[in-house]
Amino acid sequence: MPTLNLGIVAHVDAGKTTLTERLLFETGVTSHIGRVDHGDTITDADVLERQRGITIRSAVVTFTIRRETGACVKVNLIDTPGHSDFVAEVERSLAVLDGAVLVVSAVEGVQAQTRVLIRILERLRIPFLIFANKIDRVGATYDQTMAAIREALTGDAIALTRPNDLGSRCSTVGPRSGVGFLDDLVVRLAEYDDQVLRQYVDGARPLTEFEALAALARLTASGKLHPVYFGSALTGIGVADVVDGLSRYLPTGTAAVDEPLHASVFKIERGSVGHKVAFARLHTGTLTARDHVVYHHRSPTGTLAGREGRVTSVSTFTNGTATAAVPAHAGEIAKIVGLSDIEIGDQLGVWEPAKSGRHFAPPGLEAVVLARNPADRPALFEALRQLSEQDPLIDARLDGIDQELTVSLYGEVQKQVLAARLATEFGVEAEFLPTRTVYVERVSGVGEAFEQVPAQNATLGLRVEPGPVGSGITYRLAVERGWLLPSFHTAVEESLSTELRVGLCGWRVTDCVVTLTQSRYCAPTPPAGDFRRLTAIVLRDALRGSGTTVCAPLSEFEVEIPAGSLSQVLQKLHAAGATPEPPEMRPTRCRITGVIRTDQVHSFEQRLPGLTQGEGFFFSRPAGYEPVQGAPPARARVVD
């Protein structure tokens, strides 16, 4: 049976989880429609998700749809978070999708997070449909919503349904049809399809609606056009049209099971007895329990390491959240047990570099975590380590001279959720100190260092230089690999990633290239630990030679406010050091976009309700770094 791995993505509160519940109901998986405000949805099964009414972790549910031909398609639906603090969870899920449904509110229109998701979907070339939700809510629009969707897309969109009685409980939807619809569709198709364009220009034989919709399916699969359906997920209006559109316009997995195994790990959980469970999308091949597999992991320095292990259990999703212990085939999502050191981002079998990239900036904030009972500190560290398995960007670590337990964060909501999870899942009461900015250091120039230690029979030389922005750490060899034992190479590389966590001013060093320029050892063979210590010394000397520049994190922002609040909001944005673009004026509201320092986001967000009588909306996302002006901030280092 063909498989479609489907993502439901949206700005927070656009109705993403509600649409998921409706899809499960429409396809017969459930007989009850869960509601976010009632805390009884299938995908938000976590206690915290139900308490807060938001999706925190991605979830997989499965249903089956039938095509017009009678053939069935298995759909693995991946429900992802909508809140920007959990954008990393969205990123991991996007990497394994065949297609997506983007949910847009027909009341609020295309919001900030919606634009971010559109850009990522287009960049990854993931085909997607659009569901314009909440047509039964006061303020819902058709023309404005479609105009906003088209403005946000690189390609184009075509509405296949049209709402009636917008903004009332009597709202309905009907299919667009007739000459006017066909003309509109053909004009949009002709922009991207040469064959349609020729037939349209020649006019010898007009396209039939059947032919035009077939062309729409081809262009949707290529990511150039996007069908739009209007409806209400809460009442079910228009959801049957979405179900029909999934089988018509989104491509199913076509990879051959006879090809070598290639799978991507996008989620890690802990089983009932504490064992690690990996969720992986199989792109090609087959995976069976008791298979011996090779899986690849990319280190912080960019080097690829291969590991081997034996899979003890494989199961695939069957209906709803149920799974069956059967072999997993190409196109399916598998739950894998037995690979104890597997991590998110690892790939099983064949390694594909194109599937290993990141698309969102890392967190720009951090907080120290304390156990309320000092005796719980070891348990707290272990709990944070397990949470870091599920979200590597949390990056739980020991920082500073006092070895403080520290985690990286996207925002205050994520911090609150972590505190609640520590208490409910691990029984550890934790206190988070005030959130602080995470600066980074970038290499300013080129620095080289060389050290020869006769007593240790070891020689090492390193060169440090700037790398492209966003490249992280790149490790290269300018010597023959055979000049050092494999264990020595491992020691050098592992030491680099450890030492570069603390730069000259105490912040993580990133976007640099480190080259091994000299390496020697002689008998008696030194232990690998000598090369670790030597790497730390030589790297520090090379960094002193190159110098570093401390950079502060920035956030892109979008704020929607009543028009009468514009002057006050602009004044506060300028006071916060933001750089706003010219406002986009609408009849009663306006939208401002721009860049703001990440450390000013929370305080501005707290002031906004008072400036706008509670009618302002603010969204931000990480947007890179800029050099700090004046004296650079520093923090204590573990070593000199």
C-alpha positions in Angstrom: 0.0 0.0 0.0 1.4 3.4 -0.9 2.3 5.6 2.1 2.0 9.4 2.5 3.9 10.9 5.4 1.9 14.0 6.1 2.7 17.0 8.3 0.1 19.4 9.7 1.8 22.8 10.3 0.5 26.1 11.4 1.0 29.2 13.4 -0.1 28.7 17.0 -3.9 28.8 17.5 -4.7 28.5 13.8 -6.5 25.2 14.4 -3.8 22.6 13.5 -4.6 20.0 16.2 -8.3 20.5 15.7 -7.9 19.7 12.0 -5.9 16.6 13.0 -8.8 15.4 15.2 -11.3 16.0 12.4 -9.2 14.1 9.9 -9.1 11.1 12.2 -12.8 11.3 12.7 -13.6 11.7 8.9 -11.4 8.6 8.1 -13.0 6.4 10.8 -10.0 6.2 13.2 -12.0 7.8 16.0 -15.7 8.0 16.9 -15.2 11.0 19.2 -13.7 14.4 18.1 -11.3 15.6 20.8 -11.0 19.3 21.5 -7.9 21.3 22.6 -9.9 23.2 25.2 -11.3 20.0 26.6 -7.9 18.4 26.8 -9.0 15.1 25.1 -7.2 15.2 21.7 -5.4 12.1 20.5 -2.2 13.7 19.4 -1.8 15.9 22.5 -1.7 12.9 24.8 0.9 14.4 27.1 -0.5 15.8 30.4 1.3 19.1 29.9 -0.1 19.4 26.4 -3.6 18.9 27.6 -3.2 21.3 30.5 -1.7 24.1 28.3 -3.7 23.5 25.2 -0.7 23.5 22.9 1.4 20.8 21.1 4.8 20.4 22.6 6.1 17.3 21.0 5.4 15.8 17.6 3.1 12.8 17.5 2.4 10.2 14.8 -1.1 8.9 14.0 -2.1 6.8 11.1 -5.3 6.5 8.9 -6.2 5.2 5.5 -7.9 7.1 2.6 -9.3 5.7 -0.6 -8.6 7.1 -4.0 -11.2 7.4 -6.8 -9.7 4.4 -8.4 -10.5 2.4 -5.2 -6.8 2.0 -4.2 -6.0 2.8 -0.6 -3.3 5.1 0.7 -1.8 4.8 4.2 -1.3 8.2 5.8 1.2 8.7 8.7 0.1 12.1 10.0 2.8 13.9 12.0 1.3 16.6 14.3 3.9 19.3 15.1 4.0 22.2 17.6 2.8 25.6 16.6 4.4 27.7 19.3 7.7 29.3 18.2 9.5 28.1 21.3 9.3 24.5 19.9 10.4 25.3 16.4 13.2 22.7 16.6 10.6 20.0 17.0 8.9 21.2 13.8 12.3 21.2 11.9 13.0 17.6 12.8 9.6 16.5 11.6 9.7 18.4 8.3 12.8 16.4 7.2 10.7 13.2 6.9 7.6 14.4 5.1 6.2 13.6 1.6 3.7 16.5 1.9 2.0 18.8 4.3 -1.2 20.7 5.0 -0.6 24.3 6.0 -3.4 25.6 8.2 -4.1 29.3 7.9 -6.8 31.2 9.9 -9.3 32.9 7.6 -9.7 35.5 10.4 -6.1 36.4 11.3 -4.8 35.6 7.9 -1.1 34.7 7.2 0.7 35.3 10.4 4.4 35.4 11.2 5.0 31.8 12.0 3.0 30.9 8.8 5.5 32.8 6.7 8.4 31.0 8.4 6.8 27.6 7.7 6.1 28.5 4.1 9.7 29.5 3.5 10.9 26.2 5.0 8.4 24.1 3.1 9.4 25.7 -0.2 13.1 25.4 0.6 12.8 21.7 1.3 10.5 21.3 -1.8 7.7 19.7 0.3 4.4 19.9 -1.6 1.6 21.3 0.5 -2.1 22.0 0.5 -3.6 25.0 2.4 -6.6 24.8 4.7 -8.1 28.2 5.4 -9.7 27.6 8.8 -12.3 29.3 11.0 -14.7 30.5 8.2 -17.5 30.4 10.8 -15.8 33.0 13.0 -16.6 36.7 12.9 -14.0 38.5 10.7 -13.3 35.7 8.3 -12.5 36.8 4.8 -12.1 35.1 1.4 -10.5 37.7 -0.9 -8.1 39.0 1.8 -7.1 35.6 2.9 -6.3 34.5 -0.7 -4.4 37.7 -1.3 -2.3 37.2 1.8 -1.6 33.6 0.9 -0.5 34.5 -2.6 1.7 37.3 -1.3 3.5 34.9 1.1 4.2 32.2 -1.4 7.0 32.0 -3.9 4.7 30.1 -6.2 0.9 30.5 -6.4 -2.3 29.2 -4.9 -5.7 28.4 -6.3 -8.9 28.1 -4.2 -10.8 24.9 -5.0 -13.7 25.6 -2.7 -15.5 28.9 -1.8 -17.2 29.7 1.5 -20.7 30.9 1.8 -22.1 33.0 4.7 -18.7 33.8 6.0 -18.4 34.7 9.7 -21.6 32.9 10.8 -22.5 29.5 12.3 -24.4 28.9 9.0 -21.2 29.0 7.0 -20.8 26.3 4.2 -18.4 25.6 1.5 -19.0 24.5 -2.1 -16.6 23.5 -4.9 -15.6 26.2 -7.4 -16.6 25.1 -10.9 -17.8 26.5 -14.2 -16.1 28.6 -16.9 -14.9 31.4 -14.5 -13.1 28.9 -12.2 -11.6 27.0 -15.2 -10.3 30.2 -16.7 -8.7 31.3 -13.4 -7.2 27.8 -13.0 -5.8 27.7 -16.5 -4.2 31.1 -16.3 -2.4 30.1 -13.1 -1.3 26.8 -14.5 0.0 28.4 -17.7 2.5 30.4 -15.7 4.3 27.2 -14.6 3.4 24.6 -17.3 4.6 25.2 -20.9 2.3 22.6 -22.3 -0.7 24.3 -20.7 0.6 27.7 -21.9 0.9 26.6 -25.5 -2.6 25.1 -25.5 -3.9 28.3 -23.8 -2.2 30.6 -26.3 -3.0 28.5 -29.4 -6.7 28.2 -28.4 -7.1 25.2 -30.7 -8.8 23.2 -28.0 -9.5 24.5 -24.6 -8.4 22.5 -21.6 -11.1 20.5 -19.9 -11.5 20.8 -16.2 -10.3 17.2 -15.8 -7.1 18.0 -17.7 -6.6 21.2 -15.8 -6.9 19.5 -12.4 -4.5 16.8 -13.6 -2.0 19.6 -14.4 -2.7 21.1 -11.0 -1.7 17.7 -9.4 1.6 17.7 -11.3 2.4 21.3 -10.3 1.4 20.7 -6.7 3.7 17.7 -6.4 6.5 19.9 -7.7 5.8 22.6 -5.2 4.8 25.4 -7.7 1.1 25.5 -7.0 -1.0 25.0 -3.9 -4.7 24.1 -3.7 -6.6 26.0 -1.1 -9.6 24.6 0.8 -11.8 26.7 3.0 -13.6 25.4 6.0 -13.9 25.0 9.8 -12.0 22.3 11.6 -14.1 22.7 14.7 -17.4 22.0 12.9 -16.0 19.8 10.1 -17.1 22.0 7.3 -14.8 21.5 4.3 -12.6 18.8 6.0 -13.9 16.1 3.6 -12.6 18.2 0.8 -9.1 18.2 2.4 -9.2 14.4 2.7 -10.0 14.1 -1.0 -7.2 16.6 -1.8 -4.6 14.5 0.1 -5.0 11.6 -2.3 -5.4 13.8 -5.4 -2.6 16.3 -5.0 0.1 15.1 -2.6 2.6 12.5 -3.7 3.1 9.2 -1.9 6.4 7.5 -1.2 7.7 5.7 -4.3 11.0 4.4 -3.1 11.8 0.8 -3.9 12.2 -1.7 -1.1 14.9 -3.5 -3.0 17.3 -0.5 -2.7 19.8 -0.3 0.2 18.5 0.8 3.6 18.4 4.6 4.2 16.4 6.0 7.1 16.4 9.3 9.1 15.9 9.5 12.8 13.7 12.5 13.7 12.4 11.7 17.2 13.7 9.9 20.4 11.5 8.7 23.3 12.1 6.5 26.3 10.0 3.3 26.6 8.1 2.1 29.7 11.2 0.5 31.2 13.6 3.3 30.2 14.9 1.9 26.9 15.5 4.3 24.0 13.0 4.3 21.2 14.0 5.9 17.9 11.4 7.1 15.3 12.8 6.9 11.8 11.5 7.5 8.3 12.6 4.8 5.8 13.5 6.5 2.5 14.6 3.2 0.9 15.1 -0.4 1.8 13.6 -2.6 4.5 14.3 -2.9 8.3 13.5 -6.0 10.3 14.0 -7.0 13.9 17.4 -8.6 14.6 19.0 -6.8 11.6 22.6 -5.6 12.0 22.7 -2.0 10.8 25.2 0.8 10.3 24.1 4.2 11.4 25.9 7.5 10.9 26.3 10.4 13.2 27.7 13.9 12.4 29.9 15.3 15.1 29.9 19.0 16.1 33.0 19.5 14.0 31.3 18.1 10.9 33.0 14.7 10.8 30.9 11.7 10.0 31.2 8.7 12.3 29.8 5.2 11.6 28.4 3.0 14.3 27.1 -0.6 14.2 24.3 -2.2 16.2 21.6 -4.8 16.2 18.0 -3.8 16.1 16.0 -5.8 18.6 12.5 -4.6 17.7 10.8 -2.8 14.8 7.2 -1.7 14.6 5.2 0.4 12.2 2.0 2.4 12.7 -1.2 0.7 11.7 -4.3 2.7 12.7 -4.5 5.7 15.0 -1.6 5.5 17.5 -1.5 1.6 17.3 1.6 -0.1 16.1 2.4 -3.6 14.9 5.7 -5.5 15.3 6.3 -6.1 11.6 9.2 -5.2 9.2 9.3 -1.6 8.1 9.5 -0.9 4.3 10.4 2.2 2.3 8.1 5.1 2.9 7.0 4.0 6.3 7.8 5.4 9.8 9.3 2.9 12.2 9.8 2.7 15.9 13.2 1.1 16.5 14.6 -0.4 19.7 18.1 -1.8 20.4 20.4 1.0 19.3 21.3 2.4 22.7 23.5 5.3 21.5 21.4 6.4 18.5 20.6 10.2 18.3 18.2 12.5 16.6 19.6 13.4 13.1 21.4 10.0 12.7 20.9 8.1 9.5 20.7 4.3 9.1 22.3 2.5 6.2 23.2 5.0 3.5 24.3 8.5 4.4 22.6 11.4 2.5 24.2 14.8 3.2 21.2 16.6 1.9 19.1 15.3 4.7 21.4 16.4 7.5 21.1 20.2 7.3 19.5 22.6 9.7 17.0 25.3 8.7 16.3 27.2 12.0 18.8 29.2 14.0 19.9 27.6 17.3 18.5 29.1 20.6 19.8 32.5 21.6 18.9 32.2 25.3 20.0 30.0 28.2 19.2 29.5 31.9 20.9 27.9 34.9 18.8 25.1 36.4 19.0 24.4 40.2 17.5 21.4 42.1 15.3 22.8 44.9 16.7 19.9 47.0 20.5 20.0 46.5 20.6 16.2 47.0 18.6 15.9 43.7 21.4 17.5 41.6 22.6 14.1 40.1 19.0 13.2 39.3 18.4 16.6 37.8 21.4 16.2 35.5 20.3 12.8 34.4 16.8 14.1 33.7 18.1 17.0 31.6 20.4 14.6 29.8 17.4 12.5 28.8 15.4 15.5 27.8 18.4 16.6 25.6 18.1 13.2 23.8 14.6 14.2 22.8 15.6 17.8 21.9 19.4 18.1 21.3 19.2 21.9 21.1 18.4 22.0 24.8 22.1 21.1 25.1 22.1 20.4 28.9 25.7 21.0 30.1 27.9 22.0 33.0 29.2 25.6 32.5 31.6 27.9 34.3 33.9 27.5 37.2 31.0 26.4 39.5 29.9 23.8 36.9 26.3 25.2 36.7 23.7 23.0 35.1 22.7 25.1 32.1 20.2 24.6 29.2 19.6 26.5 25.9 16.2 27.9 25.3 14.1 29.6 22.6 11.8 31.4 25.1 10.0 31.6 28.4 7.3 29.1 27.5 9.9 26.4 26.8 11.4 27.1 30.2 8.1 26.7 31.9 7.4 23.4 30.1 10.9 22.0 31.0 10.3 22.8 34.7 6.9 21.0 34.5 8.3 18.0 32.7 11.1 17.7 35.2 8.5 17.6 38.0 5.9 15.3 36.4 8.1 12.9 34.4 11.2 12.7 36.6 10.0 13.7 40.1 12.6 16.5 40.3 11.6 19.9 41.5 13.8 22.4 39.7 14.2 26.2 39.7 15.3 28.1 36.6 17.3 31.2 37.2 16.4 34.3 35.1 17.0 33.7 31.4 20.2 35.3 30.0 21.5 35.9 26.5 23.8 33.3 24.8 26.5 35.2 23.0 28.9 33.4 20.6 32.4 34.1 19.5 33.5 34.2 15.9 37.1 33.9 14.9 38.4 37.4 13.8 41.6 36.4 11.8 44.0 33.5 11.2 45.9 32.0 14.1 48.4 29.1 14.1 50.1 27.3 17.0 52.5 24.4 17.3 53.6 22.4 20.3 56.2 19.7 20.6 56.4 17.9 23.9 59.4 15.5 24.0 58.4 14.1 27.3 55.1 13.0 25.8 56.6 12.0 22.4 53.9 14.1 20.7 53.8 17.0 18.2 50.7 18.9 17.2 50.0 22.0 15.1 46.6 23.7 14.4 45.4 26.6 12.3 42.2 28.5 13.1 40.4 30.8 10.7 36.9 32.2 10.0 34.3 30.0 8.3 31.1 31.0 6.5 28.4 32.4 8.8 26.2 29.6 10.0 28.7 26.9 9.1 29.5 25.8 12.7 32.8 24.1 13.2 34.7 22.5 10.3 37.7 20.3 10.9 40.2 19.6 8.2 43.5 17.7 7.7 46.5 19.2 6.1 48.6 16.2 6.9 48.4 12.5 6.0 45.9 10.7 8.2 48.4 7.9 8.7 50.8 10.2 10.7 48.6 9.6 13.8 46.9 6.5 15.1 43.1 6.5 14.7 42.6 6.9 18.4 44.8 10.0 18.4 42.7 11.5 15.6 39.6 10.8 17.6 41.1 12.4 20.7 42.0 15.6 18.7 38.6 16.0 17.1 36.7 15.3 20.3 38.9 17.8 22.2 38.2 20.5 19.6 34.5 20.3 20.0 34.9 20.4 23.8 37.4 23.2 23.9 35.5 25.4 21.4 32.5 25.5 23.7 34.5 28.1 25.7 36.2 30.8 23.7 38.5 33.6 24.8 35.6 35.5 26.4 33.9 32.4 27.8 31.3 31.9 25.0 31.0 29.1 22.4 33.2 29.6 19.3 31.4 28.9 16.0 31.6 29.5 12.3 35.3 28.6 12.1 37.6 26.2 10.3 40.2 24.3 12.3 43.0 22.6 10.3 45.4 20.0 11.7 48.7 21.3 10.2 51.3 19.1 12.0 51.1 15.7 13.8 53.7 13.3 15.0 54.3 10.8 17.7 57.2 8.4 18.4 57.9 5.4 20.6 57.1 4.8 23.3 53.6 5.4 22.1 51.8 8.1 24.2 48.3 7.6 25.5 45.4 9.3 23.6 44.9 11.5 26.7 48.2 13.2 25.9 46.8 14.4 22.6 43.6 15.6 24.3 45.7 17.8 26.6 48.0 18.9 23.8 45.0 19.8 21.6 43.6 22.0 24.3 46.9 23.9 24.7 47.6 24.4 21.0 44.0 25.4 20.2 44.0 28.0 22.9 47.2 29.5 21.6 45.8 29.5 18.0 42.7 31.3 19.2 44.8 33.9 20.9 46.6 34.5 17.7 43.4 34.8 15.6 41.4 36.7 18.2 37.6 36.4 18.5 34.6 38.7 18.2 31.7 38.4 20.6 28.4 38.4 18.8 24.9 38.9 20.3 21.8 37.0 19.1 19.2 38.8 17.0 15.5 37.9 16.4 13.2 38.8 13.5 9.9 40.1 14.8 6.4 40.7 13.6 3.9 42.7 15.6 0.2 43.3 14.6 -1.5 46.1 16.5 -4.5 48.4 16.3 -3.7 51.4 14.1 -4.2 53.8 17.0 -1.3 52.2 18.9 1.3 52.6 16.2 3.2 55.6 17.6 3.5 54.1 21.1 4.6 50.7 19.9 7.2 52.2 17.5 8.6 54.3 20.4 9.0 51.3 22.6 10.6 49.3 19.7 13.2 52.0 19.1 13.8 52.2 22.9 14.5 48.4 22.8 17.1 48.9 20.1 14.9 47.3 17.4 15.2 48.2 13.7 11.6 48.2 12.4 10.7 48.3 8.7 8.0 50.8 7.5 4.6 49.8 8.9 2.1 48.0 6.6 -1.1 49.9 7.1 -4.6 48.3 7.0 -8.0 49.9 7.7 -8.0 49.3 11.4 -4.7 47.5 12.1 -1.1 47.6 11.0 1.8 45.2 10.9 5.4 46.0 11.7 8.4 43.7 11.0 12.0 44.1 11.7 15.0 42.9 13.8 15.4 43.2 17.6 18.0 42.0 20.0 17.0 38.7 21.5 17.5 39.8 25.1 14.9 42.5 24.5 12.2 40.2 23.2 10.6 39.1 26.4 10.4 42.5 28.0 8.9 44.1 24.9 6.4 41.2 24.6 5.3 41.8 28.2 4.7 45.6 27.6 2.7 45.0 24.4 -0.7 44.2 26.0 -0.6 47.5 27.9 0.3 49.5 24.8 -2.5 48.0 22.7 -5.3 47.4 25.2 -4.6 43.7 24.9 -5.2 43.6 21.1 -1.5 43.4 20.0 0.1 40.2 18.7 3.8 39.6 18.7 6.0 36.9 17.2 9.7 36.5 17.0 12.2 33.9 15.8 16.0 33.6 15.9 17.8 35.4 13.1 21.5 35.0 13.6 24.0 37.2 15.4 25.7 40.6 15.1 29.0 41.8 16.6 28.7 43.5 20.1 29.6 47.1 20.1 31.8 48.3 22.9 33.3 46.1 25.6 32.4 42.5 24.9 30.5 40.6 27.6 32.5 37.8 29.2 31.7 34.9 31.5 33.9 32.8 33.7 35.8 29.9 32.1 36.5 26.5 33.6 40.2 26.7 32.6 42.4 29.6 31.9 
